[in-house]
Amino acid sequence: MSYVFIVGLERCGTHSLVSALKNSCLVSAYIKHEVVPCLCKEVHDLLATGDSSWQHSLEQRVADYKWIARNSHLVCEGNHRLGFFIKYLSDHLYNSKFILLVRDPVSTIVSCIATLAHWPDIIDQYPDCFKEKISTLIPPEKEVFNKYRPKPPDLSKPLHELYLWEWIETYRFTKNQLDSLNNRSSFLVVETEGLNVSIGQIVNFIDSEYFDIRQAKKEVGFKLDSVYTDPLKADLLEFAIEVVAPHEDYIRDVIIQEFPDDTLVRRITGESNGLIMYS
């Protein structure tokens, strides 16, 4: 029996990987994407205050996982916010494993903006098309994603700086959580750009007997990020590129400076990959 948690930064492919695993699984399993509550407030409180007000939600989450595990070979959730609680989950769930998806930061930030990721406190910095679509494209149950989005210390900075801060701090926190694990073989880091190539490695990491590997490869396939194919997001994508494109080199340089010894960061922040990515 295994507990597996797929984490990463927002818009890094957790939903795509969850779908591929769910549709290729051969055993009784609980495989879900962003179980409600999505732990947005818990992450916000953890970063804002450092206190343990988030612990009750995690205690209930762990209890639920253990209950489900009684009748499942695999309990798996894809939710990038769980990356903030890796050590807690590892300490409370025996044999838990973690898959960290990391995507090119420029593509990540473009996708976040084009899917209406924002800070309500500075909504006036966004164009009318953005503000108008918040009420029509964001389901009520997902309003907490932005209400409790980790908040940069200085919201007066330009938008590209705010989203860059979010990428850096989320990646830093998640990597620190993984580095705190005693068992280095309990986590796997995968580049989102190569998800269709790495699916075999992911299946073997979890348990190859749980999946039809050919079906998993078929399911994950190759996909464009939905922001590039959804006509409802065309103007949002245009705005996102306007925000990010002039600062692409700067974004990459800052991230490399923040993580100078991280070979993965240096690889994914190399040359632009054309902003093609998973949904």
Secondary structure by P-SEA (a helix, b strand, c coil): cbbbbbbccccccaaaaaaaaaaaccccccccccccccaaaaaaaaaacccccaaaaaaaaaaaaaaaaccccbbbbbcccccccaaaaaacccbbbbbbbbccaaaaaaaaaaaccccccccccccaaaaaacccccccccccccccccccccccccaaaaaaaaaaaaaaaaaaaaaaccccccbbbbcccccccaaaaaaaaacccccaaaaaaaaaccccccccccccaaaaaaaaaaacccaaaaaaaaaaaaccccaaaaaaacccccccccc
